[in-house]
Amino acid sequence: MTDRDKLLLYVDGNLSAEHAREIEARIAEDAEFRAEYDLLRHVQRRLSQRPLGPSPGLWDGIQAQIQEESIWNSLVWAGKRLVPLAAAAAVIFMVLIDNGSTEANTVSDYFDSQTEMVLSEVQPDSLIIYPE
Amino acid sequence: MADFDERDLIRQCQKGDVQAFRHLVERYEDRIYGLACSILGDSEMAQDAAQEAFIRVYRALGKFEGRSSFYTYLYRITTNVCLTFAQREQRRPDRVSIEGMQEASDMALDRFLGTDEPQNDIERIGLREEIQKVLDHLSPDHRAVVILKDIEDLSQEEIADVLDVSVGTVKSRLSRARARLRDLLMPLYREWQGEEI
């Protein structure tokens, strides 16, 4: 590593004490080297003077985007909850329809079986046949 | 409300208080916009990047545990957004080349070396532009390190945290950026010194 490279580290305090002393000695005795050091320090100083420009006002844009995202998130939230609810409602509806038809079958089966039972217990000769 | 403790504001934001977030934005927007301007060198793009950075912070604030300081966290997100914007800009085919701006920027570099501390608004604006012309000669990665070190006055450890790189990488980038600026400015500096003498 050359002294010029070390100088780049020196201005940021990234050189060991031993190397820093060497660089300081060269700055003191070498005018060209000192000019380079002065320039690097000048750049650091100048950059630190950078005036802060006022922001053009960011809140309105930020707020608009937050609100937009909030509406979208609400829709997503509602969607996530409505879909299972709708699915559950559909299942319940299907079960009810299915149960209704099962019940209807059961009722008609019940009457059929009762009729058959009654008819089977009746003796044929006990039947009164009314003339037409 | 303006004197509210930052941690209280963050806690309120985490509970969904948008007005608390507004106070955080107002507290930091000048610095964040300034940082974005320095990295991007374009006020319009800087406004978009700063806004995008705050939105990302708002979204992620629920996960912020306060292990690093809030401004380091904010700087990290802003710098990342700006570097992404800068990469996108570099890929644009209609981008004006730095070489094309060389002549105009030489005058700015000259003033960068010569002027004293600005005394009024016009001089302040002038200095801001001159500094920007100098920074424009660095790659976005090197520019970010120099800005965070010299303008924002962060330590090398904080810069490493912001950029999510090692301290060694920060030192190396700083050194290369300074070498670039030295090579760029040295001929003008010699002329300027000659005039001074």
Interface residues (C-beta under 8 A of the other chain):
Chain A: D5 L8 L9 V11 D12 N14 A35 E36 D38 L39 L40 H42 V43 Q44 R46 L47 S48 Q49 R50 P51 L52 G53 P54 S55 P56 G57 L58 W59 G61 I62 Q63 Q65 I66 E69
Chain B: V18 F21 R22 V25 E26 E29 D30 R31 I32 Y33 G34 C37 S38 S43 Q47 A50 Q51 F54 I55 Y58 R59 F112 L113 E117 P118 R124 I125 L127 R128 I131 V134 V146 I147 K149 D150 I151 D153 Q156 K171 L174 S175 R178 A179 L181 R182 L185 M186 Y189 R190 Q193
